[in-house]
Amino acid sequence: MSYPKYHAKPHQRPTPGRTSPVVYVLLITVPAVIAIVALRPR
């Protein structure tokens, strides 16, 4: 039994729309919020 080439990896990225943007937003916003709080005049 030989599978076609387009069936080699059917589920390489199951949910790319939910995982990547959230991670990137957190990586951008968290350091920004920490920097704003740290640099805010007291």
N, C-alpha and C positions, 0 to 999 in steps of 0.2 A: 504493500500500500504506500503510495507516494502522494503527499499532500501538495496542493498548488502553492506557489510562492507567496501569494497574498494571504494564505491561511497559516503562515509560519508563526506569526505573532499577532493573534487576534485581539488580545487584551493587554497591549503594552502600556497604554494610558487610559485607565477606566474612567477617571474623573479629573481631567486636566483643568477644567474650568472652575472647579471648587477648591482645589488644593493650592495651586501656584499663586493666584492673586492674593489670597489671604496671607500666605507666608510672606510675600513681598511687601504687602501693606504693613504687616506687623514689624518687619525688619526695618521699614522706613520710619514708621510713626513712633515706635518705642524709643529709639535713640534721640529722636527729635524732641519728644516730650521730656525726656530726662535732661537734655541739654537746655531746654527752655527753663525748666524748674531750677537747674543748677546755676544758670547765668542770670536768673531773675534777681533784681536788686532787693535787698532785704531791709 
